[in-house]
Amino acid sequence: MSHIDRKAIKEGFFQTMAKEAEAKGLITLTSAEDRERSWRQILESNPNPDGRVWIFAYGSLLWNPAFHLVDQSDAFLDGYHRDFCLRTYIGRGDEHQPGLVLGLEPGGCCHGKALQVDPSCIEEELDVLWSREMLASAYHPRWLPVATGNQTTVHAVVFLMDTDYCHYAGPMSFEERCHDLAHGVGALGAAADYLFDTVKALESMNICDALLEKYVAQVRAIQTGNTR
């Protein structure tokens, strides 16, 4: 499976995969009750006057949201940047060779998309989203203002990296991260494909993320054996 879809999430594919990893001591799962409590707190604290729920997409949500949405817009988040700062032993890696996925860290800025969750089934869709993004406690969901493509500002739910999380990759060097990206493969596919798909999605939006482009160049060089 190259990516996870809504049906697979609802049928428990993510949960089954994660429970197998938990049994090996690779991950500590959140409970369904904790996840529901989290998204209900987010829903109840929505700062948007019109009640719309927007999600800020900066990684795989750009090319595979896997929840029902009714609107989307280019979006700009100030104060945080995306980086491969979450080591994964499931999905895009395994216990022998972990991979990496994206998180948001303080500093800089980030171009992405604001995705409006379908209000007719908001609770179901947030449950799907939290079953994917909050399966472990790697992220902090927060309401933050984002500037949209139509020159308005909305508050969107942003999944920020928990830098105290056990698999936070902050101490890793760029070269070490590129190694994991080049070699990590898990149940959802290769970590490198996650990188390439994200860059492709950004390019379709006419966005060049210099750091991700640097990762692409180095990972491709590793894969082709052209590193020094």
C-alpha positions as CSV (number, residue, x, y, z in Angstrom):
1,M,0.0,0.0,0.0
2,S,1.6,3.3,-1.1
3,H,-0.8,5.5,0.9
4,I,-3.6,5.2,3.4
5,D,-7.1,6.1,2.4
6,R,-10.2,6.9,4.3
7,K,-11.7,3.5,4.0
8,A,-8.6,1.8,5.3
9,I,-8.5,4.1,8.3
10,K,-12.2,3.5,9.1
11,E,-11.7,-0.2,8.8
12,G,-8.8,-0.2,11.2
13,F,-5.8,-0.7,9.0
14,F,-3.8,2.0,10.8
15,Q,-4.8,0.6,14.2
16,T,-3.8,-2.9,13.3
17,M,-0.4,-1.8,11.9
18,A,0.2,0.3,15.0
19,K,-0.8,-2.4,17.4
20,E,1.7,-4.8,15.9
21,A,4.4,-2.1,16.3
22,E,3.3,-1.4,19.9
23,A,3.7,-5.1,20.7
24,K,7.3,-4.8,19.6
25,G,7.8,-1.7,21.8
26,L,8.2,0.6,18.8
27,I,5.4,3.0,19.5
28,T,3.0,3.9,22.4
29,L,-0.5,4.3,21.1
30,T,-3.1,6.8,22.2
31,S,-6.5,5.4,23.2
32,A,-9.6,6.0,21.1
33,E,-11.1,7.8,24.1
34,D,-8.1,10.2,24.3
35,R,-8.2,10.9,20.6
36,E,-11.9,11.7,20.8
37,R,-11.4,13.9,23.8
38,S,-8.7,15.7,21.8
39,W,-10.7,16.4,18.7
40,R,-13.8,17.4,20.7
41,Q,-11.6,20.0,22.6
42,I,-10.4,21.3,19.3
43,L,-14.0,21.5,18.0
44,E,-15.3,23.2,21.1
45,S,-12.5,25.8,21.0
46,N,-13.0,26.8,17.3
47,P,-12.1,30.5,17.0
48,N,-13.6,30.9,13.5
49,P,-16.7,33.0,13.8
50,D,-18.5,31.1,11.0
51,G,-17.7,27.7,12.7
52,R,-15.8,26.3,9.8
53,V,-13.1,23.8,10.6
54,W,-9.9,24.2,8.5
55,I,-6.9,21.8,8.6
56,F,-3.5,23.1,7.6
57,A,-1.9,20.6,5.2
58,Y,1.9,20.7,4.9
59,G,2.9,17.0,4.2
60,S,1.0,14.0,3.1
61,L,-2.4,15.8,3.7
62,L,-1.5,17.8,0.6
63,W,-1.7,14.8,-1.7
64,N,-3.7,12.4,0.4
65,P,-6.1,14.1,2.8
66,A,-8.2,10.9,3.3
67,F,-11.1,12.9,4.8
68,H,-14.1,14.6,3.3
69,L,-13.5,18.2,2.5
70,V,-15.7,20.9,0.9
71,D,-13.2,23.7,0.2
72,Q,-9.5,24.3,0.0
73,S,-7.1,27.2,-0.5
74,D,-3.4,27.8,-0.7
75,A,-2.3,28.8,2.8
76,F,0.7,30.4,4.6
77,L,1.6,29.7,8.2
78,D,4.1,32.1,9.9
79,G,6.3,31.0,12.8
80,Y,6.8,27.4,11.9
81,H,8.7,25.4,9.2
82,R,8.3,21.8,7.9
83,D,11.2,19.4,8.3
84,F,11.7,15.6,8.5
85,C,11.8,15.6,12.3
86,L,9.7,12.5,13.2
87,R,11.3,9.1,13.0
88,T,8.9,6.3,12.1
89,Y,9.2,2.6,12.8
90,I,5.9,1.8,11.1
91,G,4.3,3.1,7.9
92,R,7.5,4.5,6.2
93,G,10.1,2.4,8.1
94,D,10.5,-0.6,10.3
95,E,12.3,-1.7,13.4
96,H,15.5,-2.5,11.4
97,Q,15.5,0.7,9.3
98,P,13.3,3.5,10.4
99,G,12.1,6.2,8.0
100,L,11.1,9.8,8.5
101,V,8.0,11.9,8.1
102,L,7.3,15.6,8.3
103,G,6.5,17.7,11.3
104,L,6.3,21.4,12.0
105,E,9.0,23.0,14.1
106,P,9.3,26.6,15.5
107,G,10.9,29.2,13.3
108,G,10.5,30.4,9.7
109,C,7.3,29.9,7.8
110,C,5.5,27.2,5.8
111,H,3.4,27.2,2.6
112,G,0.7,24.6,2.3
113,K,-3.1,24.3,2.0
114,A,-6.1,25.0,4.2
115,L,-8.6,22.2,3.9
116,Q,-12.2,22.7,5.1
117,V,-13.7,19.7,6.7
118,D,-17.2,18.7,5.5
119,P,-19.5,20.3,8.1
120,S,-22.2,17.8,7.4
121,C,-20.1,15.0,9.0
122,I,-17.6,16.9,11.0
123,E,-17.3,14.5,13.9
124,E,-16.9,11.5,11.7
125,E,-14.2,13.2,9.7
126,L,-12.3,14.5,12.7
127,D,-12.3,11.0,14.1
128,V,-10.8,9.7,10.8
129,L,-8.2,12.5,10.9
130,W,-7.2,11.9,14.5
131,S,-7.1,8.2,13.9
132,R,-4.4,9.0,11.4
133,E,-2.5,11.9,12.7
134,M,-2.9,11.3,16.5
135,L,-2.4,7.6,16.6
136,A,0.6,8.3,18.9
137,S,1.3,11.5,20.7
138,A,3.8,12.8,18.3
139,Y,1.9,16.0,17.5
140,H,0.2,18.8,19.3
141,P,-3.0,20.0,17.5
142,R,-3.4,23.7,17.8
143,W,-5.6,26.5,16.3
144,L,-3.3,28.9,14.5
145,P,-4.0,31.7,12.0
146,V,-3.1,31.1,8.4
147,A,-3.3,33.4,5.4
148,T,-5.2,32.0,2.5
149,G,-4.9,32.5,-1.2
150,N,-7.9,34.9,-1.3
151,Q,-6.2,37.3,1.0
152,T,-8.2,36.4,4.1
153,T,-7.0,34.9,7.4
154,V,-8.7,31.9,9.0
155,H,-7.8,29.8,12.0
156,A,-6.8,26.2,11.0
157,V,-5.9,23.1,13.0
158,V,-2.1,22.7,12.8
159,F,-0.3,19.5,13.8
160,L,2.9,20.7,15.5
161,M,5.8,18.4,16.3
162,D,6.0,17.5,20.0
163,T,9.8,18.0,20.5
164,D,9.6,15.9,23.7
165,Y,8.3,12.9,21.8
166,C,10.6,9.9,22.0
167,H,11.0,9.6,18.3
168,Y,11.6,13.3,17.6
169,A,14.5,13.5,15.2
170,G,15.8,16.9,16.2
171,P,19.2,15.7,17.2
172,M,19.8,13.9,13.8
173,S,22.1,15.5,11.3
174,F,20.9,16.3,7.7
175,E,23.0,13.4,6.4
176,E,21.5,11.0,8.9
177,R,18.0,12.1,8.0
178,C,18.8,11.6,4.3
179,H,20.0,8.1,5.0
180,D,16.7,7.2,6.7
181,L,14.7,8.8,3.9
182,A,16.6,6.9,1.3
183,H,16.4,3.5,2.9
184,G,13.3,3.5,5.1
185,V,10.4,1.3,3.8
186,G,7.3,0.3,5.7
187,A,3.7,-0.9,5.3
188,L,2.7,2.4,3.6
189,G,5.7,2.4,1.3
190,A,9.1,4.1,1.0
191,A,10.0,7.2,3.1
192,A,11.6,8.5,-0.1
193,D,8.3,8.4,-1.9
194,Y,6.7,10.4,0.9
195,L,9.3,13.0,0.3
196,F,8.9,12.9,-3.5
197,D,5.1,13.0,-3.4
198,T,5.2,16.0,-1.0
199,V,7.6,17.9,-3.3
200,K,5.5,17.1,-6.3
201,A,2.3,18.4,-4.6
202,L,4.1,21.6,-3.7
203,E,5.4,22.0,-7.2
204,S,1.8,21.7,-8.5
205,M,1.0,24.7,-6.3
206,N,4.1,26.6,-7.7
207,I,5.8,26.3,-4.3
208,C,9.5,25.6,-4.0
209,D,10.6,24.5,-0.5
210,A,14.3,24.9,-0.6
211,L,14.9,22.4,2.3
212,L,12.8,19.7,0.8
213,E,14.5,20.2,-2.6
214,K,17.8,19.7,-0.8
215,Y,16.6,16.5,0.7
216,V,15.4,15.3,-2.8
217,A,18.8,15.9,-4.3
218,Q,20.7,14.1,-1.5
219,V,18.3,11.2,-1.3
220,R,18.4,10.6,-5.1
221,A,22.1,10.7,-5.0
222,I,22.1,8.0,-2.2
223,Q,19.7,5.9,-4.2
224,T,21.8,6.1,-7.3
225,G,25.1,5.7,-5.5
226,N,26.4,9.1,-6.5
227,T,27.3,10.3,-3.0
228,R,30.9,11.1,-2.1
